[in-house]
Amino acid sequence: MILWAGGILTGFIWSGVNYFFILKLLEAFLIEKSAPKTLAMIAIKFPVLYLAGFFILKFGFFPVFGILSGCLAGLIAAGVFNYARSRRA
């Protein structure tokens, strides 16, 4: 049971960090139109974040379905947060 909770937490955190970097990447590219900042976000997000995700899955310490459940919970939380924020503005 502890491993499932750790997997859900790991997936949730990974999903949240991934979402954060996607927002920063889009902000740097579309709003600021800053090439150096966009390249820095690409250099951080894609190799580092996805390599970390690969090793999380490769080591197999947490159940895969626990990690996937955490990722799904992170996406749902981000969607609810954005929906609530858009309704307030």
PDB file of N, CA, C and O in Angstrom:
ATOM      1  N   MET A   1       0.825  -1.198   0.000  1.00  0.00           N
ATOM      2  CA  MET A   1       0.000   0.000   0.000  1.00  0.00           C
ATOM      3  C   MET A   1       0.865   1.256   0.000  1.00  0.00           C
ATOM      4  O   MET A   1       0.531   2.237  -0.664  1.00  0.00           O
ATOM      5  N   ILE A   2       1.971   1.233   0.738  1.00  0.00           N
ATOM      6  CA  ILE A   2       2.869   2.386   0.780  1.00  0.00           C
ATOM      7  C   ILE A   2       3.459   2.639  -0.606  1.00  0.00           C
ATOM      8  O   ILE A   2       3.619   3.790  -1.012  1.00  0.00           O
ATOM      9  N   LEU A   3       3.781   1.571  -1.331  1.00  0.00           N
ATOM     10  CA  LEU A   3       4.357   1.748  -2.659  1.00  0.00           C
ATOM     11  C   LEU A   3       3.351   2.374  -3.621  1.00  0.00           C
ATOM     12  O   LEU A   3       3.725   3.179  -4.473  1.00  0.00           O
ATOM     13  N   TRP A   4       2.079   2.008  -3.490  1.00  0.00           N
ATOM     14  CA  TRP A   4       1.047   2.619  -4.333  1.00  0.00           C
ATOM     15  C   TRP A   4       0.931   4.105  -4.028  1.00  0.00           C
ATOM     16  O   TRP A   4       0.827   4.921  -4.944  1.00  0.00           O
ATOM     17  N   ALA A   5       0.949   4.462  -2.750  1.00  0.00           N
ATOM     18  CA  ALA A   5       0.858   5.869  -2.367  1.00  0.00           C
ATOM     19  C   ALA A   5       2.074   6.638  -2.879  1.00  0.00           C
ATOM     20  O   ALA A   5       1.948   7.768  -3.352  1.00  0.00           O
ATOM     21  N   GLY A   6       3.247   6.021  -2.781  1.00  0.00           N
ATOM     22  CA  GLY A   6       4.451   6.659  -3.309  1.00  0.00           C
ATOM     23  C   GLY A   6       4.384   6.822  -4.814  1.00  0.00           C
ATOM     24  O   GLY A   6       4.835   7.837  -5.346  1.00  0.00           O
ATOM     25  N   GLY A   7       3.827   5.837  -5.513  1.00  0.00           N
ATOM     26  CA  GLY A   7       3.669   5.930  -6.957  1.00  0.00           C
ATOM     27  C   GLY A   7       2.694   7.025  -7.355  1.00  0.00           C
ATOM     28  O   GLY A   7       2.928   7.759  -8.315  1.00  0.00           O
ATOM     29  N   ILE A   8       1.597   7.129  -6.611  1.00  0.00           N
ATOM     30  CA  ILE A   8       0.616   8.178  -6.904  1.00  0.00           C
ATOM     31  C   ILE A   8       1.238   9.549  -6.651  1.00  0.00           C
ATOM     32  O   ILE A   8       1.054  10.468  -7.450  1.00  0.00           O
ATOM     33  N   LEU A   9       1.964   9.694  -5.560  1.00  0.00           N
ATOM     34  CA  LEU A   9       2.617  10.961  -5.252  1.00  0.00           C
ATOM     35  C   LEU A   9       3.682  11.303  -6.293  1.00  0.00           C
ATOM     36  O   LEU A   9       3.788  12.451  -6.724  1.00  0.00           O
ATOM     37  N   THR A  10       4.462  10.312  -6.692  1.00  0.00           N
ATOM     38  CA  THR A  10       5.493  10.533  -7.712  1.00  0.00           C
ATOM     39  C   THR A  10       4.869  10.948  -9.035  1.00  0.00           C
ATOM     40  O   THR A  10       5.349  11.885  -9.673  1.00  0.00           O
ATOM     41  N   GLY A  11       3.819  10.273  -9.453  1.00  0.00           N
ATOM     42  CA  GLY A  11       3.139  10.627 -10.694  1.00  0.00           C
ATOM     43  C   GLY A  11       2.520  12.005 -10.629  1.00  0.00           C
ATOM     44  O   GLY A  11       2.553  12.754 -11.606  1.00  0.00           O
ATOM     45  N   PHE A  12       1.950  12.345  -9.476  1.00  0.00           N
ATOM     46  CA  PHE A  12       1.330  13.660  -9.301  1.00  0.00           C
ATOM     47  C   PHE A  12       2.380  14.759  -9.390  1.00  0.00           C
ATOM     48  O   PHE A  12       2.167  15.766 -10.065  1.00  0.00           O
ATOM     49  N   ILE A  13       3.501  14.577  -8.723  1.00  0.00           N
ATOM     50  CA  ILE A  13       4.571  15.579  -8.745  1.00  0.00           C
ATOM     51  C   ILE A  13       5.163  15.699 -10.144  1.00  0.00           C
ATOM     52  O   ILE A  13       5.384  16.808 -10.629  1.00  0.00           O
ATOM     53  N   TRP A  14       5.420  14.565 -10.797  1.00  0.00           N
ATOM     54  CA  TRP A  14       5.988  14.591 -12.149  1.00  0.00           C
ATOM     55  C   TRP A  14       5.031  15.298 -13.108  1.00  0.00           C
ATOM     56  O   TRP A  14       5.459  16.095 -13.943  1.00  0.00           O
ATOM     57  N   SER A  15       3.754  15.008 -12.987  1.00  0.00           N
ATOM     58  CA  SER A  15       2.762  15.648 -13.843  1.00  0.00           C
ATOM     59  C   SER A  15       2.697  17.150 -13.585  1.00  0.00           C
ATOM     60  O   SER A  15       2.585  17.936 -14.526  1.00  0.00           O
ATOM     61  N   GLY A  16       2.764  17.547 -12.341  1.00  0.00           N
ATOM     62  CA  GLY A  16       2.737  18.971 -12.007  1.00  0.00           C
ATOM     63  C   GLY A  16       3.954  19.718 -12.516  1.00  0.00           C
ATOM     64  O   GLY A  16       3.829  20.827 -13.037  1.00  0.00           O
ATOM     65  N   VAL A  17       5.130  19.125 -12.371  1.00  0.00           N
ATOM     66  CA  VAL A  17       6.355  19.756 -12.884  1.00  0.00           C
ATOM     67  C   VAL A  17       6.308  19.838 -14.407  1.00  0.00           C
ATOM     68  O   VAL A  17       6.707  20.847 -14.988  1.00  0.00           O
ATOM     69  N   ASN A  18       5.829  18.792 -15.045  1.00  0.00           N
ATOM     70  CA  ASN A  18       5.700  18.786 -16.498  1.00  0.00           C
ATOM     71  C   ASN A  18       4.735  19.883 -16.948  1.00  0.00           C
ATOM     72  O   ASN A  18       5.025  20.603 -17.904  1.00  0.00           O
ATOM     73  N   TYR A  19       3.618  20.014 -16.286  1.00  0.00           N
ATOM     74  CA  TYR A  19       2.634  21.050 -16.610  1.00  0.00           C
ATOM     75  C   TYR A  19       3.227  22.444 -16.423  1.00  0.00           C
ATOM     76  O   TYR A  19       3.008  23.329 -17.250  1.00  0.00           O
ATOM     77  N   PHE A  20       3.973  22.638 -15.344  1.00  0.00           N
ATOM     78  CA  PHE A  20       4.618  23.919 -15.081  1.00  0.00           C
ATOM     79  C   PHE A  20       5.573  24.293 -16.217  1.00  0.00           C
ATOM     80  O   PHE A  20       5.555  25.426 -16.697  1.00  0.00           O
ATOM     81  N   PHE A  21       6.401  23.345 -16.644  1.00  0.00           N
ATOM     82  CA  PHE A  21       7.356  23.638 -17.705  1.00  0.00           C
ATOM     83  C   PHE A  21       6.672  23.842 -19.054  1.00  0.00           C
ATOM     84  O   PHE A  21       7.160  24.618 -19.875  1.00  0.00           O
ATOM     85  N   ILE A  22       5.568  23.169 -19.297  1.00  0.00           N
ATOM     86  CA  ILE A  22       4.819  23.417 -20.531  1.00  0.00           C
ATOM     87  C   ILE A  22       4.283  24.845 -20.542  1.00  0.00           C
ATOM     88  O   ILE A  22       4.372  25.536 -21.556  1.00  0.00           O
ATOM     89  N   LEU A  23       3.723  25.288 -19.409  1.00  0.00           N
ATOM     90  CA  LEU A  23       3.213  26.663 -19.337  1.00  0.00           C
ATOM     91  C   LEU A  23       4.326  27.682 -19.533  1.00  0.00           C
ATOM     92  O   LEU A  23       4.148  28.661 -20.257  1.00  0.00           O
ATOM     93  N   LYS A  24       5.475  27.462 -18.893  1.00  0.00           N
ATOM     94  CA  LYS A  24       6.597  28.389 -19.032  1.00  0.00           C
ATOM     95  C   LYS A  24       7.148  28.390 -20.452  1.00  0.00           C
ATOM     96  O   LYS A  24       7.541  29.437 -20.965  1.00  0.00           O
ATOM     97  N   LEU A  25       7.178  27.231 -21.087  1.00  0.00           N
ATOM     98  CA  LEU A  25       7.647  27.136 -22.466  1.00  0.00           C
ATOM     99  C   LEU A  25       6.718  27.893 -23.404  1.00  0.00           C
ATOM    100  O   LEU A  25       7.183  28.650 -24.255  1.00  0.00           O
ATOM    101  N   LEU A  26       5.426  27.701 -23.261  1.00  0.00           N
ATOM    102  CA  LEU A  26       4.466  28.410 -24.105  1.00  0.00           C
ATOM    103  C   LEU A  26       4.480  29.910 -23.836  1.00  0.00           C
ATOM    104  O   LEU A  26       4.340  30.709 -24.763  1.00  0.00           O
ATOM    105  N   GLU A  27       4.645  30.292 -22.588  1.00  0.00           N
ATOM    106  CA  GLU A  27       4.724  31.709 -22.242  1.00  0.00           C
ATOM    107  C   GLU A  27       5.953  32.366 -22.871  1.00  0.00           C
ATOM    108  O   GLU A  27       5.868  33.468 -23.411  1.00  0.00           O
ATOM    109  N   ALA A  28       7.092  31.682 -22.795  1.00  0.00           N
ATOM    110  CA  ALA A  28       8.322  32.233 -23.374  1.00  0.00           C
ATOM    111  C   ALA A  28       8.236  32.304 -24.889  1.00  0.00           C
ATOM    112  O   ALA A  28       8.756  33.241 -25.495  1.00  0.00           O
ATOM    113  N   PHE A  29       7.590  31.331 -25.505  1.00  0.00           N
ATOM    114  CA  PHE A  29       7.528  31.277 -26.970  1.00  0.00           C
ATOM    115  C   PHE A  29       6.447  32.182 -27.541  1.00  0.00           C
ATOM    116  O   PHE A  29       6.693  32.905 -28.506  1.00  0.00           O
ATOM    117  N   LEU A  30       5.251  32.150 -26.957  1.00  0.00           N
ATOM    118  CA  LEU A  30       4.126  32.861 -27.553  1.00  0.00           C
ATOM    119  C   LEU A  30       3.950  34.287 -27.041  1.00  0.00           C
ATOM    120  O   LEU A  30       3.600  35.178 -27.815  1.00  0.00           O
ATOM    121  N   ILE A  31       4.184  34.518 -25.764  1.00  0.00           N
ATOM    122  CA  ILE A  31       3.919  35.834 -25.200  1.00  0.00           C
ATOM    123  C   ILE A  31       5.179  36.716 -25.230  1.00  0.00           C
ATOM    124  O   ILE A  31       5.157  37.833 -25.748  1.00  0.00           O
ATOM    125  N   GLU A  32       6.271  36.192 -24.668  1.00  0.00           N
ATOM    126  CA  GLU A  32       7.494  36.997 -24.592  1.00  0.00           C
ATOM    127  C   GLU A  32       8.284  36.983 -25.899  1.00  0.00           C
ATOM    128  O   GLU A  32       9.057  37.903 -26.165  1.00  0.00           O
ATOM    129  N   LYS A  33       8.097  35.955 -26.706  1.00  0.00           N
ATOM    130  CA  LYS A  33       8.833  35.769 -27.951  1.00  0.00           C
ATOM    131  C   LYS A  33      10.340  35.859 -27.719  1.00  0.00           C
ATOM    132  O   LYS A  33      11.071  36.487 -28.485  1.00  0.00           O
ATOM    133  N   SER A  34      10.779  35.214 -26.645  1.00  0.00           N
ATOM    134  CA  SER A  34      12.184  35.227 -26.251  1.00  0.00           C
ATOM    135  C   SER A  34      12.833  33.906 -26.659  1.00  0.00           C
ATOM    136  O   SER A  34      12.549  32.857 -26.081  1.00  0.00           O
ATOM    137  N   ALA A  35      13.701  33.973 -27.654  1.00  0.00           N
ATOM    138  CA  ALA A  35      14.356  32.754 -28.142  1.00  0.00           C
ATOM    139  C   ALA A  35      15.277  32.123 -27.099  1.00  0.00           C
ATOM    140  O   ALA A  35      15.229  30.904 -26.937  1.00  0.00           O
ATOM    141  N   PRO A  36      16.116  32.884 -26.379  1.00  0.00           N
ATOM    142  CA  PRO A  36      16.986  32.238 -25.384  1.00  0.00           C
ATOM    143  C   PRO A  36      16.207  31.554 -24.261  1.00  0.00           C
ATOM    144  O   PRO A  36      16.562  30.460 -23.822  1.00  0.00           O
ATOM    145  N   LYS A  37      15.144  32.214 -23.805  1.00  0.00           N
ATOM    146  CA  LYS A  37      14.344  31.612 -22.729  1.00  0.00           C
ATOM    147  C   LYS A  37      13.607  30.372 -23.232  1.00  0.00           C
ATOM    148  O   LYS A  37      13.484  29.386 -22.505  1.00  0.00           O
ATOM    149  N   THR A  38      13.118  30.419 -24.470  1.00  0.00           N
ATOM    150  CA  THR A  38      12.448  29.255 -25.050  1.00  0.00           C
ATOM    151  C   THR A  38      13.408  28.084 -25.175  1.00  0.00           C
ATOM    152  O   THR A  38      13.056  26.953 -24.840  1.00  0.00           O
ATOM    153  N   LEU A  39      14.613  28.346 -25.653  1.00  0.00           N
ATOM    154  CA  LEU A  39      15.608  27.270 -25.775  1.00  0.00           C
ATOM    155  C   LEU A  39      16.003  26.717 -24.412  1.00  0.00           C
ATOM    156  O   LEU A  39      16.239  25.517 -24.271  1.00  0.00           O
ATOM    157  N   ALA A  40      16.076  27.591 -23.404  1.00  0.00           N
ATOM    158  CA  ALA A  40      16.398  27.123 -22.053  1.00  0.00           C
ATOM    159  C   ALA A  40      15.295  26.217 -21.522  1.00  0.00           C
ATOM    160  O   ALA A  40      15.580  25.190 -20.906  1.00  0.00           O
ATOM    161  N   MET A  41      14.041  26.588 -21.753  1.00  0.00           N
ATOM    162  CA  MET A  41      12.923  25.742 -21.307  1.00  0.00           C
ATOM    163  C   MET A  41      12.921  24.403 -22.039  1.00  0.00           C
ATOM    164  O   MET A  41      12.650  23.365 -21.437  1.00  0.00           O
ATOM    165  N   ILE A  42      13.221  24.425 -23.330  1.00  0.00           N
ATOM    166  CA  ILE A  42      13.285  23.175 -24.089  1.00  0.00           C
ATOM    167  C   ILE A  42      14.424  22.307 -23.574  1.00  0.00           C
ATOM    168  O   ILE A  42      14.274  21.091 -23.455  1.00  0.00           O
ATOM    169  N   ALA A  43      15.567  22.927 -23.266  1.00  0.00           N
ATOM    170  CA  ALA A  43      16.726  22.177 -22.768  1.00  0.00           C
ATOM    171  C   ALA A  43      16.464  21.569 -21.399  1.00  0.00           C
ATOM    172  O   ALA A  43      17.012  20.517 -21.072  1.00  0.00           O
ATOM    173  N   ILE A  44      15.638  22.217 -20.602  1.00  0.00           N
ATOM    174  CA  ILE A  44      15.322  21.673 -19.277  1.00  0.00           C
ATOM    175  C   ILE A  44      14.214  20.635 -19.378  1.00  0.00           C
ATOM    176  O   ILE A  44      14.332  19.534 -18.840  1.00  0.00           O
ATOM    177  N   LYS A  45      13.146  20.990 -20.067  1.00  0.00           N
ATOM    178  CA  LYS A  45      11.953  20.147 -20.051  1.00  0.00           C
ATOM    179  C   LYS A  45      12.163  18.799 -20.708  1.00  0.00           C
ATOM    180  O   LYS A  45      11.959  17.763 -20.076  1.00  0.00           O
ATOM    181  N   PHE A  46      12.558  18.799 -21.940  1.00  0.00           N
ATOM    182  CA  PHE A  46      12.534  17.541 -22.670  1.00  0.00           C
ATOM    183  C   PHE A  46      13.586  16.535 -22.205  1.00  0.00           C
ATOM    184  O   PHE A  46      13.213  15.423 -21.832  1.00  0.00           O
ATOM    185  N   PRO A  47      14.866  16.861 -22.207  1.00  0.00           N
ATOM    186  CA  PRO A  47      15.801  15.808 -21.793  1.00  0.00           C
ATOM    187  C   PRO A  47      15.745  15.486 -20.303  1.00  0.00           C
ATOM    188  O   PRO A  47      15.729  14.316 -19.921  1.00  0.00           O
ATOM    189  N   VAL A  48      15.714  16.513 -19.466  1.00  0.00           N
ATOM    190  CA  VAL A  48      15.801  16.267 -18.024  1.00  0.00           C
ATOM    191  C   VAL A  48      14.527  15.625 -17.491  1.00  0.00           C
ATOM    192  O   VAL A  48      14.581  14.610 -16.797  1.00  0.00           O
ATOM    193  N   LEU A  49      13.390  16.214 -17.812  1.00  0.00           N
ATOM    194  CA  LEU A  49      12.131  15.733 -17.250  1.00  0.00           C
ATOM    195  C   LEU A  49      11.765  14.343 -17.776  1.00  0.00           C
ATOM    196  O   LEU A  49      11.327  13.485 -17.010  1.00  0.00           O
ATOM    197  N   TYR A  50      11.942  14.125 -19.063  1.00  0.00           N
ATOM    198  CA  TYR A  50      11.569  12.827 -19.614  1.00  0.00           C
ATOM    199  C   TYR A  50      12.591  11.749 -19.277  1.00  0.00           C
ATOM    200  O   TYR A  50      12.241  10.572 -19.188  1.00  0.00           O
ATOM    201  N   LEU A  51      13.837  12.131 -19.091  1.00  0.00           N
ATOM    202  CA  LEU A  51      14.828  11.159 -18.621  1.00  0.00           C
ATOM    203  C   LEU A  51      14.512  10.753 -17.181  1.00  0.00           C
ATOM    204  O   LEU A  51      14.650   9.586 -16.814  1.00  0.00           O
ATOM    205  N   ALA A  52      14.090  11.720 -16.372  1.00  0.00           N
ATOM    206  CA  ALA A  52      13.682  11.401 -14.997  1.00  0.00           C
ATOM    207  C   ALA A  52      12.478  10.457 -15.006  1.00  0.00           C
ATOM    208  O   ALA A  52      12.431   9.506 -14.226  1.00  0.00           O
ATOM    209  N   GLY A  53      11.508  10.715 -15.881  1.00  0.00           N
ATOM    210  CA  GLY A  53      10.346   9.828 -15.989  1.00  0.00           C
ATOM    211  C   GLY A  53      10.734   8.437 -16.444  1.00  0.00           C
ATOM    212  O   GLY A  53      10.173   7.448 -15.973  1.00  0.00           O
ATOM    213  N   PHE A  54      11.699   8.353 -17.366  1.00  0.00           N
ATOM    214  CA  PHE A  54      12.167   7.052 -17.828  1.00  0.00           C
ATOM    215  C   PHE A  54      12.781   6.258 -16.682  1.00  0.00           C
ATOM    216  O   PHE A  54      12.498   5.070 -16.524  1.00  0.00           O
ATOM    217  N   PHE A  55      13.623   6.915 -15.879  1.00  0.00           N
ATOM    218  CA  PHE A  55      14.268   6.199 -14.780  1.00  0.00           C
ATOM    219  C   PHE A  55      13.282   5.842 -13.672  1.00  0.00           C
ATOM    220  O   PHE A  55      13.441   4.812 -13.016  1.00  0.00           O
ATOM    221  N   ILE A  56      12.280   6.667 -13.457  1.00  0.00           N
ATOM    222  CA  ILE A  56      11.248   6.330 -12.472  1.00  0.00           C
ATOM    223  C   ILE A  56      10.554   5.038 -12.886  1.00  0.00           C
ATOM    224  O   ILE A  56      10.306   4.163 -12.056  1.00  0.00           O
ATOM    225  N   LEU A  57      10.242   4.924 -14.175  1.00  0.00           N
ATOM    226  CA  LEU A  57       9.579   3.709 -14.653  1.00  0.00           C
ATOM    227  C   LEU A  57      10.534   2.530 -14.750  1.00  0.00           C
ATOM    228  O   LEU A  57      10.144   1.396 -14.473  1.00  0.00           O
ATOM    229  N   LYS A  58      11.775   2.780 -15.136  1.00  0.00           N
ATOM    230  CA  LYS A  58      12.746   1.695 -15.333  1.00  0.00           C
ATOM    231  C   LYS A  58      13.107   0.999 -14.020  1.00  0.00           C
ATOM    232  O   LYS A  58      13.206  -0.227 -13.975  1.00  0.00           O
ATOM    233  N   PHE A  59      13.304   1.779 -12.950  1.00  0.00           N
ATOM    234  CA  PHE A  59      13.691   1.168 -11.686  1.00  0.00           C
ATOM    235  C   PHE A  59      12.576   0.327 -11.093  1.00  0.00           C
ATOM    236  O   PHE A  59      12.852  -0.609 -10.342  1.00  0.00           O
ATOM    237  N   GLY A  60      11.342   0.627 -11.406  1.00  0.00           N
ATOM    238  CA  GLY A  60      10.218  -0.201 -10.989  1.00  0.00           C
ATOM    239  C   GLY A  60       9.970  -0.233  -9.499  1.00  0.00           C
ATOM    240  O   GLY A  60       9.387  -1.194  -8.996  1.00  0.00           O
ATOM    241  N   PHE A  61      10.396   0.792  -8.778  1.00  0.00           N
ATOM    242  CA  PHE A  61      10.170   0.821  -7.339  1.00  0.00           C
ATOM    243  C   PHE A  61       8.698   1.028  -7.020  1.00  0.00           C
ATOM    244  O   PHE A  61       8.183   0.477  -6.047  1.00  0.00           O
ATOM    245  N   PHE A  62       8.026   1.820  -7.838  1.00  0.00           N
ATOM    246  CA  PHE A  62       6.604   2.080  -7.651  1.00  0.00           C
ATOM    247  C   PHE A  62       5.810   1.350  -8.726  1.00  0.00           C
ATOM    248  O   PHE A  62       6.307   1.171  -9.838  1.00  0.00           O
ATOM    249  N   PRO A  63       4.597   0.926  -8.421  1.00  0.00           N
ATOM    250  CA  PRO A  63       3.757   0.293  -9.442  1.00  0.00           C
ATOM    251  C   PRO A  63       3.421   1.286 -10.563  1.00  0.00           C
ATOM    252  O   PRO A  63       3.152   2.460 -10.311  1.00  0.00           O
ATOM    253  N   VAL A  64       3.442   0.797 -11.782  1.00  0.00           N
ATOM    254  CA  VAL A  64       3.182   1.647 -12.939  1.00  0.00           C
ATOM    255  C   VAL A  64       1.775   2.241 -12.862  1.00  0.00           C
ATOM    256  O   VAL A  64       1.580   3.414 -13.181  1.00  0.00           O
ATOM    257  N   PHE A  65       0.808   1.450 -12.447  1.00  0.00           N
ATOM    258  CA  PHE A  65      -0.554   1.969 -12.360  1.00  0.00           C
ATOM    259  C   PHE A  65      -0.690   3.038 -11.274  1.00  0.00           C
ATOM    260  O   PHE A  65      -1.536   3.926 -11.383  1.00  0.00           O
ATOM    261  N   GLY A  66       0.128   2.958 -10.236  1.00  0.00           N
ATOM    262  CA  GLY A  66       0.138   4.015  -9.225  1.00  0.00           C
ATOM    263  C   GLY A  66       0.673   5.319  -9.800  1.00  0.00           C
ATOM    264  O   GLY A  66       0.130   6.391  -9.532  1.00  0.00           O
ATOM    265  N   ILE A  67       1.739   5.226 -10.590  1.00  0.00           N
ATOM    266  CA  ILE A  67       2.306   6.415 -11.225  1.00  0.00           C
ATOM    267  C   ILE A  67       1.315   7.002 -12.224  1.00  0.00           C
ATOM    268  O   ILE A  67       1.132   8.218 -12.278  1.00  0.00           O
ATOM    269  N   LEU A  68       0.682   6.146 -13.007  1.00  0.00           N
ATOM    270  CA  LEU A  68      -0.312   6.629 -13.972  1.00  0.00           C
ATOM    271  C   LEU A  68      -1.508   7.262 -13.273  1.00  0.00           C
ATOM    272  O   LEU A  68      -2.056   8.254 -13.755  1.00  0.00           O
ATOM    273  N   SER A  69      -1.913   6.699 -12.147  1.00  0.00           N
ATOM    274  CA  SER A  69      -3.015   7.291 -11.379  1.00  0.00           C
ATOM    275  C   SER A  69      -2.640   8.673 -10.871  1.00  0.00           C
ATOM    276  O   SER A  69      -3.463   9.588 -10.879  1.00  0.00           O
ATOM    277  N   GLY A  70      -1.395   8.825 -10.429  1.00  0.00           N
ATOM    278  CA  GLY A  70      -0.927  10.136  -9.974  1.00  0.00           C
ATOM    279  C   GLY A  70      -0.864  11.145 -11.104  1.00  0.00           C
ATOM    280  O   GLY A  70      -1.214  12.311 -10.921  1.00  0.00           O
ATOM    281  N   CYS A  71      -0.418  10.700 -12.280  1.00  0.00           N
ATOM    282  CA  CYS A  71      -0.390  11.599 -13.445  1.00  0.00           C
ATOM    283  C   CYS A  71      -1.796  12.037 -13.818  1.00  0.00           C
ATOM    284  O   CYS A  71      -2.023  13.210 -14.114  1.00  0.00           O
ATOM    285  N   LEU A  72      -2.732  11.115 -13.807  1.00  0.00           N
ATOM    286  CA  LEU A  72      -4.121  11.450 -14.122  1.00  0.00           C
ATOM    287  C   LEU A  72      -4.692  12.407 -13.086  1.00  0.00           C
ATOM    288  O   LEU A  72      -5.392  13.358 -13.436  1.00  0.00           O
ATOM    289  N   ALA A  73      -4.400  12.165 -11.825  1.00  0.00           N
ATOM    290  CA  ALA A  73      -4.888  13.070 -10.774  1.00  0.00           C
ATOM    291  C   ALA A  73      -4.288  14.463 -10.946  1.00  0.00           C
ATOM    292  O   ALA A  73      -4.963  15.465 -10.713  1.00  0.00           O
ATOM    293  N   GLY A  74      -3.022  14.525 -11.352  1.00  0.00           N
ATOM    294  CA  GLY A  74      -2.388  15.816 -11.596  1.00  0.00           C
ATOM    295  C   GLY A  74      -3.034  16.561 -12.743  1.00  0.00           C
ATOM    296  O   GLY A  74      -3.239  17.772 -12.662  1.00  0.00           O
ATOM    297  N   LEU A  75      -3.358  15.850 -13.814  1.00  0.00           N
ATOM    298  CA  LEU A  75      -4.018  16.489 -14.952  1.00  0.00           C
ATOM    299  C   LEU A  75      -5.419  16.978 -14.590  1.00  0.00           C
ATOM    300  O   LEU A  75      -5.837  18.057 -15.010  1.00  0.00           O
ATOM    301  N   ILE A  76      -6.134  16.180 -13.812  1.00  0.00           N
ATOM    302  CA  ILE A  76      -7.478  16.591 -13.375  1.00  0.00           C
ATOM    303  C   ILE A  76      -7.384  17.818 -12.475  1.00  0.00           C
ATOM    304  O   ILE A  76      -8.173  18.753 -12.614  1.00  0.00           O
ATOM    305  N   ALA A  77      -6.422  17.818 -11.554  1.00  0.00           N
ATOM    306  CA  ALA A  77      -6.257  18.966 -10.659  1.00  0.00           C
ATOM    307  C   ALA A  77      -5.892  20.222 -11.442  1.00  0.00           C
ATOM    308  O   ALA A  77      -6.407  21.303 -11.153  1.00  0.00           O
ATOM    309  N   ALA A  78      -5.011  20.090 -12.429  1.00  0.00           N
ATOM    310  CA  ALA A  78      -4.635  21.251 -13.248  1.00  0.00           C
ATOM    311  C   ALA A  78      -5.834  21.751 -14.043  1.00  0.00           C
ATOM    312  O   ALA A  78      -6.022  22.960 -14.177  1.00  0.00           O
ATOM    313  N   GLY A  79      -6.637  20.852 -14.565  1.00  0.00           N
ATOM    314  CA  GLY A  79      -7.828  21.256 -15.313  1.00  0.00           C
ATOM    315  C   GLY A  79      -8.841  21.962 -14.445  1.00  0.00           C
ATOM    316  O   GLY A  79      -9.407  22.976 -14.855  1.00  0.00           O
ATOM    317  N   VAL A  80      -9.080  21.447 -13.254  1.00  0.00           N
ATOM    318  CA  VAL A  80     -10.031  22.084 -12.331  1.00  0.00           C
ATOM    319  C   VAL A  80      -9.506  23.455 -11.903  1.00  0.00           C
ATOM    320  O   VAL A  80     -10.268  24.419 -11.824  1.00  0.00           O
ATOM    321  N   PHE A  81      -8.214  23.538 -11.628  1.00  0.00           N
ATOM    322  CA  PHE A  81      -7.610  24.811 -11.233  1.00  0.00           C
ATOM    323  C   PHE A  81      -7.752  25.846 -12.350  1.00  0.00           C
ATOM    324  O   PHE A  81      -8.134  26.987 -12.092  1.00  0.00           O
ATOM    325  N   ASN A  82      -7.451  25.458 -13.571  1.00  0.00           N
ATOM    326  CA  ASN A  82      -7.560  26.398 -14.692  1.00  0.00           C
ATOM    327  C   ASN A  82      -9.006  26.782 -14.965  1.00  0.00           C
ATOM    328  O   ASN A  82      -9.291  27.932 -15.296  1.00  0.00           O
ATOM    329  N   TYR A  83      -9.911  25.837 -14.831  1.00  0.00           N
ATOM    330  CA  TYR A  83     -11.336  26.144 -15.026  1.00  0.00           C
ATOM    331  C   TYR A  83     -11.814  27.146 -13.977  1.00  0.00           C
ATOM    332  O   TYR A  83     -12.494  28.119 -14.304  1.00  0.00           O
ATOM    333  N   ALA A  84     -11.454  26.903 -12.712  1.00  0.00           N
ATOM    334  CA  ALA A  84     -11.872  27.804 -11.653  1.00  0.00           C
ATOM    335  C   ALA A  84     -11.250  29.189 -11.828  1.00  0.00           C
ATOM    336  O   ALA A  84     -11.901  30.201 -11.570  1.00  0.00           O
ATOM    337  N   ARG A  85     -10.004  29.233 -12.262  1.00  0.00           N
ATOM    338  CA  ARG A  85      -9.336  30.513 -12.483  1.00  0.00           C
ATOM    339  C   ARG A  85      -9.963  31.279 -13.643  1.00  0.00           C
ATOM    340  O   ARG A  85     -10.079  32.503 -13.586  1.00  0.00           O
ATOM    341  N   SER A  86     -10.366  30.573 -14.690  1.00  0.00           N
ATOM    342  CA  SER A  86     -10.970  31.250 -15.844  1.00  0.00           C
ATOM    343  C   SER A  86     -12.381  31.756 -15.518  1.00  0.00           C
ATOM    344  O   SER A  86     -12.821  32.755 -16.085  1.00  0.00           O
ATOM    345  N   ARG A  87     -13.081  31.086 -14.625  1.00  0.00           N
ATOM    346  CA  ARG A  87     -14.425  31.524 -14.248  1.00  0.00           C
ATOM    347  C   ARG A  87     -14.384  32.757 -13.363  1.00  0.00           C
ATOM    348  O   ARG A  87     -15.311  33.568 -13.370  1.00  0.00           O
ATOM    349  N   ARG A  88     -13.300  32.897 -12.597  1.00  0.00           N
ATOM    350  CA  ARG A  88     -13.145  34.010 -11.661  1.00  0.00           C
ATOM    351  C   ARG A  88     -12.777  35.296 -12.400  1.00  0.00           C
ATOM    352  O   ARG A  88     -13.163  36.388 -11.982  1.00  0.00           O
ATOM    353  N   ALA A  89     -12.039  35.167 -13.486  1.00  0.00           N
ATOM    354  CA  ALA A  89     -11.535  36.364 -14.181  1.00  0.00           C
ATOM    355  C   ALA A  89     -12.538  37.019 -15.066  1.00  0.00           C
ATOM    356  O   ALA A  89     -12.234  38.029 -15.700  1.00  0.00           O
TER     357      ALA A  89
END
